[in-house]
C-alpha cells in the first residue's frame, strides 16, 4: 500500500466509514465503536496513564515484531519462513527483530484480583483461556509502543 495514503487522514476516514457497513454485512451488532482519535478515548487514555504511572517503568524491549499484525511474538509463536526469514505461525506474516523503549506496568500484584474478575465476567468462557494465556502469565504488561517502530503515527503519545 502506498505509504502516503496511510498517512492521509481523509483516506483513513474513508476506510473507517466502511467499518459499520462491514458489520451490517456480517450481521454484527456493535453497541459502541471508538477510534483512538476520539475525544472520549483520549480522556480514557489520560486517566489510565494517571492511574498506572506510579507502578510503571520505562524499559528497553527487543523481540520479533510483525508490522502487519502490530504485535510482538514469543519464541513459541515463531517459525522459519520460506525466504530464510522468521514468520508468525498464526498469520504467516514476516517478522523483524525490533528493539524499542516502552512503558511496563507491574501487573503481578493485581493478577489474583484480575483472574477472579475475569472468571465471573468473561462470556463465553472459551475466550477466557485465550486471554489468560496471552496476558495473565507474566508479571509485566507492556502498555506502550513508541512511534519509532511504526511507519504511521499512533493514536496517543506516551507520557514523558
PyMOL CGO cylinders between C-alpha atoms (Angstrom):
from pymol import cmd
from pymol.cgo import CYLINDER

trace = [
    CYLINDER, 0.00, 0.00, 0.00, 1.15, 3.49, -0.75, 0.3, 1, 1, 1, 1, 1, 1,
    CYLINDER, 1.15, 3.49, -0.75, 2.63, 4.91, 2.48, 0.3, 1, 1, 1, 1, 1, 1,
    CYLINDER, 2.63, 4.91, 2.48, 1.33, 8.40, 1.69, 0.3, 1, 1, 1, 1, 1, 1,
    CYLINDER, 1.33, 8.40, 1.69, -2.25, 7.04, 1.58, 0.3, 1, 1, 1, 1, 1, 1,
    CYLINDER, -2.25, 7.04, 1.58, -1.93, 5.53, 5.04, 0.3, 1, 1, 1, 1, 1, 1,
    CYLINDER, -1.93, 5.53, 5.04, -0.81, 8.89, 6.44, 0.3, 1, 1, 1, 1, 1, 1,
    CYLINDER, -0.81, 8.89, 6.44, -3.66, 10.78, 4.74, 0.3, 1, 1, 1, 1, 1, 1,
    CYLINDER, -3.66, 10.78, 4.74, -6.46, 11.47, 7.27, 0.3, 1, 1, 1, 1, 1, 1,
    CYLINDER, -6.46, 11.47, 7.27, -9.11, 11.61, 4.51, 0.3, 1, 1, 1, 1, 1, 1,
    CYLINDER, -9.11, 11.61, 4.51, -8.10, 8.18, 3.24, 0.3, 1, 1, 1, 1, 1, 1,
    CYLINDER, -8.10, 8.18, 3.24, -8.18, 6.80, 6.78, 0.3, 1, 1, 1, 1, 1, 1,
    CYLINDER, -8.18, 6.80, 6.78, -11.60, 8.34, 7.46, 0.3, 1, 1, 1, 1, 1, 1,
    CYLINDER, -11.60, 8.34, 7.46, -12.95, 6.83, 4.25, 0.3, 1, 1, 1, 1, 1, 1,
    CYLINDER, -12.95, 6.83, 4.25, -11.70, 3.40, 5.37, 0.3, 1, 1, 1, 1, 1, 1,
    CYLINDER, -11.70, 3.40, 5.37, -13.21, 3.84, 8.84, 0.3, 1, 1, 1, 1, 1, 1,
    CYLINDER, -13.21, 3.84, 8.84, -16.57, 4.77, 7.31, 0.3, 1, 1, 1, 1, 1, 1,
    CYLINDER, -16.57, 4.77, 7.31, -16.58, 1.31, 5.71, 0.3, 1, 1, 1, 1, 1, 1,
    CYLINDER, -16.58, 1.31, 5.71, -16.41, -0.49, 9.07, 0.3, 1, 1, 1, 1, 1, 1,
    CYLINDER, -16.41, -0.49, 9.07, -20.10, -0.09, 10.07, 0.3, 1, 1, 1, 1, 1, 1,
    CYLINDER, -20.10, -0.09, 10.07, -21.13, -1.28, 6.59, 0.3, 1, 1, 1, 1, 1, 1,
    CYLINDER, -21.13, -1.28, 6.59, -18.98, -4.37, 7.09, 0.3, 1, 1, 1, 1, 1, 1,
    CYLINDER, -18.98, -4.37, 7.09, -20.70, -5.06, 10.42, 0.3, 1, 1, 1, 1, 1, 1,
    CYLINDER, -20.70, -5.06, 10.42, -24.07, -4.90, 8.67, 0.3, 1, 1, 1, 1, 1, 1,
    CYLINDER, -24.07, -4.90, 8.67, -22.90, -7.37, 6.02, 0.3, 1, 1, 1, 1, 1, 1,
    CYLINDER, -22.90, -7.37, 6.02, -21.74, -9.93, 8.61, 0.3, 1, 1, 1, 1, 1, 1,
    CYLINDER, -21.74, -9.93, 8.61, -24.68, -9.29, 10.94, 0.3, 1, 1, 1, 1, 1, 1,
    CYLINDER, -24.68, -9.29, 10.94, -22.59, -7.98, 13.83, 0.3, 1, 1, 1, 1, 1, 1,
    CYLINDER, -22.59, -7.98, 13.83, -24.33, -5.90, 16.50, 0.3, 1, 1, 1, 1, 1, 1,
    CYLINDER, -24.33, -5.90, 16.50, -21.85, -3.36, 17.83, 0.3, 1, 1, 1, 1, 1, 1,
    CYLINDER, -21.85, -3.36, 17.83, -23.03, -1.02, 20.56, 0.3, 1, 1, 1, 1, 1, 1,
    CYLINDER, -23.03, -1.02, 20.56, -20.15, 1.45, 20.59, 0.3, 1, 1, 1, 1, 1, 1,
    CYLINDER, -20.15, 1.45, 20.59, -17.25, 1.93, 18.21, 0.3, 1, 1, 1, 1, 1, 1,
    CYLINDER, -17.25, 1.93, 18.21, -14.43, 4.13, 19.45, 0.3, 1, 1, 1, 1, 1, 1,
    CYLINDER, -14.43, 4.13, 19.45, -11.43, 5.22, 17.42, 0.3, 1, 1, 1, 1, 1, 1,
    CYLINDER, -11.43, 5.22, 17.42, -8.16, 6.05, 19.13, 0.3, 1, 1, 1, 1, 1, 1,
    CYLINDER, -8.16, 6.05, 19.13, -8.53, 9.61, 17.87, 0.3, 1, 1, 1, 1, 1, 1,
    CYLINDER, -8.53, 9.61, 17.87, -11.95, 10.14, 19.53, 0.3, 1, 1, 1, 1, 1, 1,
    CYLINDER, -11.95, 10.14, 19.53, -12.00, 12.62, 22.42, 0.3, 1, 1, 1, 1, 1, 1,
    CYLINDER, -12.00, 12.62, 22.42, -13.60, 10.10, 24.80, 0.3, 1, 1, 1, 1, 1, 1,
    CYLINDER, -13.60, 10.10, 24.80, -10.76, 7.68, 24.08, 0.3, 1, 1, 1, 1, 1, 1,
    CYLINDER, -10.76, 7.68, 24.08, -8.18, 10.41, 24.66, 0.3, 1, 1, 1, 1, 1, 1,
    CYLINDER, -8.18, 10.41, 24.66, -9.71, 11.17, 28.06, 0.3, 1, 1, 1, 1, 1, 1,
    CYLINDER, -9.71, 11.17, 28.06, -9.73, 7.47, 28.98, 0.3, 1, 1, 1, 1, 1, 1,
    CYLINDER, -9.73, 7.47, 28.98, -6.08, 7.07, 27.97, 0.3, 1, 1, 1, 1, 1, 1,
    CYLINDER, -6.08, 7.07, 27.97, -5.11, 10.07, 30.11, 0.3, 1, 1, 1, 1, 1, 1,
    CYLINDER, -5.11, 10.07, 30.11, -6.98, 8.61, 33.10, 0.3, 1, 1, 1, 1, 1, 1,
    CYLINDER, -6.98, 8.61, 33.10, -5.31, 5.24, 32.51, 0.3, 1, 1, 1, 1, 1, 1,
    CYLINDER, -5.31, 5.24, 32.51, -1.81, 6.78, 32.48, 0.3, 1, 1, 1, 1, 1, 1,
    CYLINDER, -1.81, 6.78, 32.48, -2.58, 8.74, 35.65, 0.3, 1, 1, 1, 1, 1, 1,
    CYLINDER, -2.58, 8.74, 35.65, -3.71, 5.60, 37.46, 0.3, 1, 1, 1, 1, 1, 1,
    CYLINDER, -3.71, 5.60, 37.46, -0.76, 3.39, 36.49, 0.3, 1, 1, 1, 1, 1, 1,
    CYLINDER, -0.76, 3.39, 36.49, 2.07, 5.92, 36.35, 0.3, 1, 1, 1, 1, 1, 1,
    CYLINDER, 2.07, 5.92, 36.35, 3.24, 5.18, 39.90, 0.3, 1, 1, 1, 1, 1, 1,
    CYLINDER, 3.24, 5.18, 39.90, 3.64, 1.48, 39.04, 0.3, 1, 1, 1, 1, 1, 1,
    CYLINDER, 3.64, 1.48, 39.04, 5.06, 1.80, 35.55, 0.3, 1, 1, 1, 1, 1, 1,
    CYLINDER, 5.06, 1.80, 35.55, 8.66, 1.95, 34.43, 0.3, 1, 1, 1, 1, 1, 1,
    CYLINDER, 8.66, 1.95, 34.43, 10.30, 2.73, 31.12, 0.3, 1, 1, 1, 1, 1, 1,
    CYLINDER, 10.30, 2.73, 31.12, 12.38, -0.18, 29.82, 0.3, 1, 1, 1, 1, 1, 1,
    CYLINDER, 12.38, -0.18, 29.82, 14.07, -1.39, 26.69, 0.3, 1, 1, 1, 1, 1, 1,
    CYLINDER, 14.07, -1.39, 26.69, 12.44, -4.37, 24.97, 0.3, 1, 1, 1, 1, 1, 1,
    CYLINDER, 12.44, -4.37, 24.97, 13.51, -6.40, 21.98, 0.3, 1, 1, 1, 1, 1, 1,
    CYLINDER, 13.51, -6.40, 21.98, 11.83, -9.18, 20.10, 0.3, 1, 1, 1, 1, 1, 1,
    CYLINDER, 11.83, -9.18, 20.10, 10.26, -10.44, 16.91, 0.3, 1, 1, 1, 1, 1, 1,
    CYLINDER, 10.26, -10.44, 16.91, 7.68, -7.95, 15.65, 0.3, 1, 1, 1, 1, 1, 1,
    CYLINDER, 7.68, -7.95, 15.65, 5.14, -8.01, 12.81, 0.3, 1, 1, 1, 1, 1, 1,
    CYLINDER, 5.14, -8.01, 12.81, 4.24, -4.59, 11.47, 0.3, 1, 1, 1, 1, 1, 1,
    CYLINDER, 4.24, -4.59, 11.47, 1.24, -6.10, 9.67, 0.3, 1, 1, 1, 1, 1, 1,
    CYLINDER, 1.24, -6.10, 9.67, -0.11, -7.74, 12.85, 0.3, 1, 1, 1, 1, 1, 1,
    CYLINDER, -0.11, -7.74, 12.85, 1.07, -4.87, 15.08, 0.3, 1, 1, 1, 1, 1, 1,
    CYLINDER, 1.07, -4.87, 15.08, 2.29, -7.48, 17.55, 0.3, 1, 1, 1, 1, 1, 1,
    CYLINDER, 2.29, -7.48, 17.55, 5.39, -8.91, 19.16, 0.3, 1, 1, 1, 1, 1, 1,
    CYLINDER, 5.39, -8.91, 19.16, 5.65, -12.69, 19.11, 0.3, 1, 1, 1, 1, 1, 1,
    CYLINDER, 5.65, -12.69, 19.11, 7.19, -15.09, 21.63, 0.3, 1, 1, 1, 1, 1, 1,
    CYLINDER, 7.19, -15.09, 21.63, 9.57, -17.84, 20.52, 0.3, 1, 1, 1, 1, 1, 1,
    CYLINDER, 9.57, -17.84, 20.52, 6.83, -20.49, 20.56, 0.3, 1, 1, 1, 1, 1, 1,
    CYLINDER, 6.83, -20.49, 20.56, 4.76, -18.37, 18.13, 0.3, 1, 1, 1, 1, 1, 1,
    CYLINDER, 4.76, -18.37, 18.13, 7.54, -18.11, 15.51, 0.3, 1, 1, 1, 1, 1, 1,
    CYLINDER, 7.54, -18.11, 15.51, 8.77, -20.38, 12.74, 0.3, 1, 1, 1, 1, 1, 1,
    CYLINDER, 8.77, -20.38, 12.74, 11.24, -20.23, 9.88, 0.3, 1, 1, 1, 1, 1, 1,
    CYLINDER, 11.24, -20.23, 9.88, 9.81, -18.71, 6.74, 0.3, 1, 1, 1, 1, 1, 1,
    CYLINDER, 9.81, -18.71, 6.74, 10.36, -19.68, 3.10, 0.3, 1, 1, 1, 1, 1, 1,
    CYLINDER, 10.36, -19.68, 3.10, 12.92, -16.93, 2.45, 0.3, 1, 1, 1, 1, 1, 1,
    CYLINDER, 12.92, -16.93, 2.45, 15.31, -17.71, 5.31, 0.3, 1, 1, 1, 1, 1, 1,
    CYLINDER, 15.31, -17.71, 5.31, 13.32, -15.31, 7.49, 0.3, 1, 1, 1, 1, 1, 1,
    CYLINDER, 13.32, -15.31, 7.49, 11.10, -15.55, 10.56, 0.3, 1, 1, 1, 1, 1, 1,
    CYLINDER, 11.10, -15.55, 10.56, 7.31, -15.57, 10.31, 0.3, 1, 1, 1, 1, 1, 1,
    CYLINDER, 7.31, -15.57, 10.31, 4.41, -15.69, 12.77, 0.3, 1, 1, 1, 1, 1, 1,
    CYLINDER, 4.41, -15.69, 12.77, 2.94, -19.21, 12.96, 0.3, 1, 1, 1, 1, 1, 1,
    CYLINDER, 2.94, -19.21, 12.96, -0.62, -17.93, 13.30, 0.3, 1, 1, 1, 1, 1, 1,
    CYLINDER, -0.62, -17.93, 13.30, -0.63, -15.47, 10.40, 0.3, 1, 1, 1, 1, 1, 1,
    CYLINDER, -0.63, -15.47, 10.40, 2.46, -16.38, 8.33, 0.3, 1, 1, 1, 1, 1, 1,
    CYLINDER, 2.46, -16.38, 8.33, 3.32, -12.68, 8.27, 0.3, 1, 1, 1, 1, 1, 1,
    CYLINDER, 3.32, -12.68, 8.27, 7.01, -11.73, 8.19, 0.3, 1, 1, 1, 1, 1, 1,
    CYLINDER, 7.01, -11.73, 8.19, 8.76, -10.69, 11.38, 0.3, 1, 1, 1, 1, 1, 1,
    CYLINDER, 8.76, -10.69, 11.38, 11.62, -8.34, 12.04, 0.3, 1, 1, 1, 1, 1, 1,
    CYLINDER, 11.62, -8.34, 12.04, 13.84, -8.04, 15.09, 0.3, 1, 1, 1, 1, 1, 1,
    CYLINDER, 13.84, -8.04, 15.09, 12.97, -4.76, 16.83, 0.3, 1, 1, 1, 1, 1, 1,
    CYLINDER, 12.97, -4.76, 16.83, 14.31, -3.02, 19.90, 0.3, 1, 1, 1, 1, 1, 1,
    CYLINDER, 14.31, -3.02, 19.90, 12.28, -0.24, 21.48, 0.3, 1, 1, 1, 1, 1, 1,
    CYLINDER, 12.28, -0.24, 21.48, 11.68, 1.56, 24.72, 0.3, 1, 1, 1, 1, 1, 1,
    CYLINDER, 11.68, 1.56, 24.72, 8.25, 1.23, 26.24, 0.3, 1, 1, 1, 1, 1, 1,
    CYLINDER, 8.25, 1.23, 26.24, 6.38, 1.55, 29.49, 0.3, 1, 1, 1, 1, 1, 1,
    CYLINDER, 6.38, 1.55, 29.49, 5.83, -1.56, 31.57, 0.3, 1, 1, 1, 1, 1, 1,
    CYLINDER, 5.83, -1.56, 31.57, 3.07, -1.90, 34.14, 0.3, 1, 1, 1, 1, 1, 1,
    CYLINDER, 3.07, -1.90, 34.14, 3.92, -4.21, 37.03, 0.3, 1, 1, 1, 1, 1, 1,
    CYLINDER, 3.92, -4.21, 37.03, 0.73, -6.26, 36.86, 0.3, 1, 1, 1, 1, 1, 1,
    CYLINDER, 0.73, -6.26, 36.86, 1.86, -9.07, 39.18, 0.3, 1, 1, 1, 1, 1, 1,
    CYLINDER, 1.86, -9.07, 39.18, 0.32, -7.74, 42.42, 0.3, 1, 1, 1, 1, 1, 1,
    CYLINDER, 0.32, -7.74, 42.42, -3.04, -7.37, 40.66, 0.3, 1, 1, 1, 1, 1, 1,
    CYLINDER, -3.04, -7.37, 40.66, -3.19, -10.78, 38.96, 0.3, 1, 1, 1, 1, 1, 1,
    CYLINDER, -3.19, -10.78, 38.96, -5.25, -12.57, 41.65, 0.3, 1, 1, 1, 1, 1, 1,
    CYLINDER, -5.25, -12.57, 41.65, -7.92, -9.83, 41.54, 0.3, 1, 1, 1, 1, 1, 1,
    CYLINDER, -7.92, -9.83, 41.54, -7.90, -9.73, 37.75, 0.3, 1, 1, 1, 1, 1, 1,
    CYLINDER, -7.90, -9.73, 37.75, -8.24, -13.52, 37.45, 0.3, 1, 1, 1, 1, 1, 1,
    CYLINDER, -8.24, -13.52, 37.45, -11.15, -13.52, 39.89, 0.3, 1, 1, 1, 1, 1, 1,
    CYLINDER, -11.15, -13.52, 39.89, -12.89, -10.72, 37.98, 0.3, 1, 1, 1, 1, 1, 1,
    CYLINDER, -12.89, -10.72, 37.98, -12.33, -12.45, 34.63, 0.3, 1, 1, 1, 1, 1, 1,
    CYLINDER, -12.33, -12.45, 34.63, -13.75, -15.75, 35.91, 0.3, 1, 1, 1, 1, 1, 1,
    CYLINDER, -13.75, -15.75, 35.91, -17.05, -14.02, 36.63, 0.3, 1, 1, 1, 1, 1, 1,
    CYLINDER, -17.05, -14.02, 36.63, -17.10, -11.52, 33.76, 0.3, 1, 1, 1, 1, 1, 1,
    CYLINDER, -17.10, -11.52, 33.76, -15.89, -13.12, 30.54, 0.3, 1, 1, 1, 1, 1, 1,
    CYLINDER, -15.89, -13.12, 30.54, -18.56, -14.89, 28.48, 0.3, 1, 1, 1, 1, 1, 1,
    CYLINDER, -18.56, -14.89, 28.48, -18.46, -17.21, 26.67, 0.3, 1, 1, 1, 1, 1, 1,
    CYLINDER, -18.46, -17.21, 26.67, -15.80, -18.94, 28.75, 0.3, 1, 1, 1, 1, 1, 1,
    CYLINDER, -15.80, -18.94, 28.75, -13.89, -20.13, 25.67, 0.3, 1, 1, 1, 1, 1, 1,
    CYLINDER, -13.89, -20.13, 25.67, -12.49, -16.60, 25.34, 0.3, 1, 1, 1, 1, 1, 1,
    CYLINDER, -12.49, -16.60, 25.34, -11.11, -16.64, 28.87, 0.3, 1, 1, 1, 1, 1, 1,
    CYLINDER, -11.11, -16.64, 28.87, -8.37, -19.18, 28.15, 0.3, 1, 1, 1, 1, 1, 1,
    CYLINDER, -8.37, -19.18, 28.15, -7.10, -17.25, 25.13, 0.3, 1, 1, 1, 1, 1, 1,
    CYLINDER, -7.10, -17.25, 25.13, -6.96, -14.03, 27.13, 0.3, 1, 1, 1, 1, 1, 1,
    CYLINDER, -6.96, -14.03, 27.13, -5.37, -15.74, 30.13, 0.3, 1, 1, 1, 1, 1, 1,
    CYLINDER, -5.37, -15.74, 30.13, -2.65, -17.38, 28.04, 0.3, 1, 1, 1, 1, 1, 1,
    CYLINDER, -2.65, -17.38, 28.04, -1.76, -14.12, 26.37, 0.3, 1, 1, 1, 1, 1, 1,
    CYLINDER, -1.76, -14.12, 26.37, -1.83, -11.66, 29.24, 0.3, 1, 1, 1, 1, 1, 1,
    CYLINDER, -1.83, -11.66, 29.24, -2.04, -13.27, 32.65, 0.3, 1, 1, 1, 1, 1, 1,
    CYLINDER, -2.04, -13.27, 32.65, 1.11, -15.37, 32.78, 0.3, 1, 1, 1, 1, 1, 1,
    CYLINDER, 1.11, -15.37, 32.78, 3.53, -12.51, 33.17, 0.3, 1, 1, 1, 1, 1, 1,
    CYLINDER, 3.53, -12.51, 33.17, 4.47, -10.10, 35.92, 0.3, 1, 1, 1, 1, 1, 1,
    CYLINDER, 4.47, -10.10, 35.92, 4.96, -7.27, 33.42, 0.3, 1, 1, 1, 1, 1, 1,
    CYLINDER, 4.96, -7.27, 33.42, 2.46, -5.86, 30.95, 0.3, 1, 1, 1, 1, 1, 1,
    CYLINDER, 2.46, -5.86, 30.95, 3.87, -3.66, 28.20, 0.3, 1, 1, 1, 1, 1, 1,
    CYLINDER, 3.87, -3.66, 28.20, 1.45, -0.79, 27.86, 0.3, 1, 1, 1, 1, 1, 1,
    CYLINDER, 1.45, -0.79, 27.86, 3.01, 1.32, 25.12, 0.3, 1, 1, 1, 1, 1, 1,
    CYLINDER, 3.01, 1.32, 25.12, 4.86, 1.30, 21.85, 0.3, 1, 1, 1, 1, 1, 1,
    CYLINDER, 4.86, 1.30, 21.85, 6.97, 4.18, 20.73, 0.3, 1, 1, 1, 1, 1, 1,
    CYLINDER, 6.97, 4.18, 20.73, 6.39, 5.64, 17.29, 0.3, 1, 1, 1, 1, 1, 1,
    CYLINDER, 6.39, 5.64, 17.29, 9.94, 4.91, 16.13, 0.3, 1, 1, 1, 1, 1, 1,
    CYLINDER, 9.94, 4.91, 16.13, 8.96, 1.38, 15.10, 0.3, 1, 1, 1, 1, 1, 1,
    CYLINDER, 8.96, 1.38, 15.10, 5.80, 2.39, 13.26, 0.3, 1, 1, 1, 1, 1, 1,
    CYLINDER, 5.80, 2.39, 13.26, 5.51, 3.82, 9.79, 0.3, 1, 1, 1, 1, 1, 1,
    CYLINDER, 5.51, 3.82, 9.79, 2.39, 5.77, 10.82, 0.3, 1, 1, 1, 1, 1, 1,
    CYLINDER, 2.39, 5.77, 10.82, 1.56, 7.93, 13.82, 0.3, 1, 1, 1, 1, 1, 1,
    CYLINDER, 1.56, 7.93, 13.82, -0.18, 6.03, 16.58, 0.3, 1, 1, 1, 1, 1, 1,
    CYLINDER, -0.18, 6.03, 16.58, -3.22, 7.36, 18.46, 0.3, 1, 1, 1, 1, 1, 1,
    CYLINDER, -3.22, 7.36, 18.46, -1.63, 8.84, 21.58, 0.3, 1, 1, 1, 1, 1, 1,
    CYLINDER, -1.63, 8.84, 21.58, 1.85, 9.73, 22.66, 0.3, 1, 1, 1, 1, 1, 1,
    CYLINDER, 1.85, 9.73, 22.66, 3.30, 8.29, 25.83, 0.3, 1, 1, 1, 1, 1, 1,
    CYLINDER, 3.30, 8.29, 25.83, 3.99, 10.40, 28.89, 0.3, 1, 1, 1, 1, 1, 1,
    CYLINDER, 3.99, 10.40, 28.89, 7.44, 11.87, 29.26, 0.3, 1, 1, 1, 1, 1, 1,
]
cmd.load_cgo(trace, "trace")
